[in-house]
Amino acid sequence: MNIIICGAGKVGFSISKQLSSQGHSVTVIDQSSEDIKKINDTQDVKGIVGRASLPSVLENAGAENTDMIIAVTRNDETNMVVCQLASSLFNIPKKIARIRTKDFLEGKWNKLYNKSNIPIDVIISPEKEVAKSLFRRLEAPGALDNVPFANDKVKMLEIAIEKSCPIINMPLKNLTEKYPNFKANIVGLERKEKFQFLKKEDKLMEGDNVYVVVSSDQLIEILKAFGHEEKTSKKILIIGGGNIGFHLAKMVEENFEGARIKIIEKNKSRAEEIATELTSSIVINGDALDEEILKEANLEESETVLALTNDDENNIMACVLAEKTGKTKRTIAIVNKSNYSLLQSSLNIDDLVDPRMTTVSRIMEHVHRGTIATVYSLLDGDYEFIEAKVLEKSDLLNKKIKESNLPDNTRIGAVVRGKQVIIPRGDFVFEKDDLVVLLASRDQLKEIENIFSII
């Protein structure tokens, strides 16, 4: 496909990197010559310095022959104008825009986005997506991540293997005998910062991060099998009352009965604003690194602390302070700089969340061809969890897994057939309308798209 990306920030950079490596023809537009130089120097894409909201710049980028435009500039209005021009002047079939401002997303104004008004096909709200991701982590307290697939019938869990894990050093082939009724599949792991697919003889080791596809109704039992029996937190402290913190608090209020939420927000007017919009959360105006403010928020009683401000260093420091109390069970910090992950274990922070990859995963869902739906990117897009449907003309139809043409660097985690979740083995035969949840490496995605093609 020919794709134009407007915005060469962290999200634009990551998307262009993934798309170009998958063989798409990518052009990136940004007003920052420095950001464009970085892209031109490191990626096989065309970078253009200019204002993406100018028709002449879009024309120079090849808009007349473009299949998709992705507007992820720092300005909502620019992203909307880009999509309008892409439709009105260049008839670009698919238009994706990142929109942050609440007024553009909620209430009666969200009816703006249609062919008659502002023709945006897909709207991505990063703050809402990150809040959803954090909420899923709270839902499964023993997991580092928790991603739903197949209408929430299946989950992908990222689980840390600790010294106390009951199945540590046990060959994977023995797990089926030990847990014959489990609907779960360990499809890969990250060991010493390197990803690897697993074979039957492989064993889990302390320090591994494993990726497990599970039936949603067995989530708690499967986490227990890995040695994680943490209970859902009821006392939650959120540091940062921005859009992410606000949306997360709202979700917890609506879904966790009896939850006690406290939010520390530095900006007084923002603190007052969210206090009026939340039902039961307590909002404290102050600096989360101030000892008196932390005492007021009863830090020592908090079971989970989430540091969600725009300042990476403050988020890390807040989590370190929470860990030093010795009573906080879990700390989660948002960090935009990837090099902080190297400090995670030494600082004893449970989870560092990169909001950029959450946005990238959501955008990639709408880029893949065929019946591919949910997409979740791992390790900066080197691997992707994918959900796809087997159609009547699919190469997989009526074939056994062991006889299929699935690429080597692919692992099927689960298949959903109607209401049934199946963990397939080599003799499993695909049927029409099966929903397949699989993990594939980036260089195999084109083959996967062809296998699940609509045509």
C-alpha positions, -999 to 999 in steps of 0.1 A, spaced: 0 0 0 10 36 -5 7 53 29 12 89 41 19 96 77 15 132 89 36 137 121 71 124 127 69 123 165 74 91 185 41 75 173 47 86 136 83 73 138 72 39 152 43 35 127 65 43 97 92 19 109 67 -10 112 49 -2 79 81 2 59 95 -30 73 63 -48 62 69 -37 26 45 -7 24 55 25 5 56 51 32 59 89 31 62 110 63 54 147 65 64 170 94 74 206 99 104 196 120 135 192 97 152 174 126 125 148 130 124 142 92 162 139 91 160 112 118 135 92 98 154 96 65 186 85 82 172 54 99 143 42 77 136 33 41 108 59 38 104 93 21 105 122 45 91 156 35 95 188 56 63 209 54 29 216 68 7 185 62 -24 207 62 -13 224 29 -27 208 -3 5 214 -21 25 195 5 1 165 3 3 166 -34 41 165 -33 38 135 -10 19 116 -36 -16 120 -21 -33 113 -55 -20 77 -55 -23 71 -18 -44 43 -2 -43 55 34 -34 86 54 -25 85 91 -27 119 108 -7 119 141 6 154 143 6 171 178 -24 192 168 -60 178 167 -72 205 143 -44 198 119 -52 161 119 -88 169 111 -80 193 83 -56 167 68 -83 141 67 -107 166 52 -82 175 24 -74 138 19 -111 131 12 -122 163 -7 -91 169 -29 -74 135 -32 -101 109 -26 -79 88 -3 -99 57 7 -89 54 44 -82 82 68 -70 77 104 -66 106 129 -53 109 164 -77 132 184 -71 141 220 -94 170 229 -124 159 249 -147 183 231 -140 166 198 -146 131 212 -176 132 235 -212 143 236 -231 157 206 -200 168 188 -188 133 181 -214 132 153 -191 154 133 -171 125 118 -189 113 87 -187 118 50 -209 148 51 -189 167 78 -153 156 87 -146 124 68 -124 105 93 -128 67 91 -109 58 123 -104 81 154 -76 71 178 -78 87 213 -44 78 228 -53 88 264 -84 66 264 -65 37 248 -38 39 275 -64 42 302 -81 10 289 -47 -8 289 -40 2 325 -75 -9 335 -69 -43 320 -37 -46 341 -58 -38 372 -83 -65 362 -55 -92 361 -33 -81 390 -8 -110 385 -1 -102 349 21 -75 334 -4 -71 306 -39 -83 297 -52 -79 261 -87 -92 250 -93 -110 217 -123 -126 200 -149 -105 217 -132 -110 251 -135 -148 249 -97 -150 248 -70 -131 267 -33 -126 260 -14 -124 293 21 -113 298 34 -129 330 67 -126 348 82 -158 360 93 -155 395 114 -177 418 82 -190 435 65 -200 402 52 -236 406 60 -246 370 95 -232 368 121 -255 351 93 -278 340 93 -289 303 62 -274 285 51 -309 273 46 -318 310 22 -289 316 -6 -305 295 -4 -336 317 -3 -315 349 -32 -292 339 -53 -313 314 -84 -291 317 -67 -257 311 -74 -238 279 -41 -220 277 -11 -219 254 24 -205 261 34 -191 227 66 -173 234 87 -155 259 112 -127 264 145 -139 280 174 -115 286 158 -89 263 155 -114 234 123 -130 222 120 -167 214 92 -190 203 89 -221 225 91 -259 218 78 -288 238 111 -295 255 117 -259 266 115 -248 302 105 -216 319 132 -198 339 132 -172 366 132 -137 350 113 -148 319 84 -127 306 60 -152 290 31 -146 266 2 -169 273 -31 -171 253 -59 -182 277 -96 -187 277 -111 -157 296 -132 -178 320 -100 -195 333 -80 -163 338 -77 -165 376 -69 -202 377 -42 -199 351 -25 -169 369 -26 -191 401 -8 -219 382 20 -194 375 22 -185 412 3 -153 410 -26 -151 435 -27 -114 439 -62 -100 445 -77 -71 426 -67 -38 443 -94 -19 461 -72 10 474 -57 27 443 -36 59 442 -34 77 408 -7 103 405 -16 127 377 -52 138 369 -47 143 332 -68 126 306 -52 92 313 -57 94 350 -92 108 347 -104 81 323 -88 53 344 -105 66 375 -138 67 358 -135 31 345 -125 19 380 -155 37 396 -178 21 371 -164 -15 372 -147 -21 406 -173 -23 434 -160 -9 467 -128 6 451 -113 36 469 -95 59 445 -74 88 453 -59 111 427 -30 136 432 -31 165 407 -6 193 408 -27 218 388 -54 234 410 -80 241 382 -76 207 367 -80 191 402 -112 210 407 -125 201 372 -120 163 375 -133 163 411 -167 175 398 -168 149 371 -159 119 392 -183 102 415 -165 87 444 -128 94 438 -110 118 462 -89 144 443 -60 160 462 -43 192 448 -6 191 453 28 177 443 30 139 445 67 141 455 58 162 485 59 141 517 30 159 533 8 154 502 17 117 502 7 114 538 -26 131 530 -32 106 503 -24 77 527 3 63 504 11 36 530 -24 22 526 -24 22 488 -23 -13 473 -16 -1 437 1 32 428 -1 44 392 21 74 382 6 89 350 19 124 347 36 138 316 70 138 334 88 104 332 112 113 360 84 123 384 66 91 376 96 69 383 104 88 416 68 85 427 69 47 422 102 45 440 87 63 470 57 40 470 80 10 469 100 23 499 69 23 520 70 -15 519 33 -19 518 24 -10 482 18 -43 463 21 -29 428 36 2 411 30 12 375 46 42 358 41 57 323 74 64 306 79 79 271 117 73 270 124 36 262 159 37 279 142 38 313 132 1 309 169 -7 316 164 6 352 131 -12 359 145 -41 379 171 -20 399 144 5 408 120 -23 417 91 -8 398 66 -35 388 55 -22 354 67 6 330 41 14 303 51 29 270 19 48 258 33 51 223 30 14 216 -6 13 228 -15 39 201 6 21 175 -11 -12 181 -45 4 177 -35 21 144 -20 -11 131 -54 -29 135 -66 -7 106 -36 -11 83 -35 -49 79 -55 -63 50 -78 -93 50 -99 -103 80 -73 -92 106 -89 -74 135 -73 -69 169 -36 -63 168 -12 -60 197 25 -51 190 54 -65 211 90 -54 214 87 -22 193 66 -40 166 90 -69 160 62 -93 168 24 -90 167 -5 -108 183 -33 -109 157 -69 -120 155 -82 -131 121 -112 -150 107 -110 -180 84 -133 -173 54 -146 -196 26 -117 -189 3 -90 -190 29 -60 -213 23 -65 -227 58 -101 -239 53 -104 -277 60 -67 -280 66 -49 -294 96 -25 -271 113 5 -294 106 -5 -294 69 -11 -256 66 11 -231 49 15 -209 81 50 -194 82 76 -209 106 78 -178 129 41 -181 137 23 -197 167 -14 -202 170 -26 -195 205 -63 -203 204 -92 -207 180 -127 -195 189 -155 -215 171 -189 -201 180 -189 -200 218 -162 -226 222 -125 -217 229 -101 -243 215 -64 -247 222 -55 -264 189 -29 -292 183 -13 -303 151 -43 -324 140 -68 -295 145 -88 -288 113 -98 -252 105 -134 -245 97 -152 -215 81 -157 -185 105 -131 -198 130 -115 -168 148 -77 -175 151 -55 -157 177 -19 -160 167 16 -146 172 38 -137 142 71 -120 136 70 -88 117 87 -102 85 59 -129 82 29 -105 84 25 -101 46 21 -139 43 -4 -139 72 -24 -112 55 -25 -133 23 -36 -164 42 -65 -145 57 -73 -125 26 -109 -116 18 -104 -121 -20 
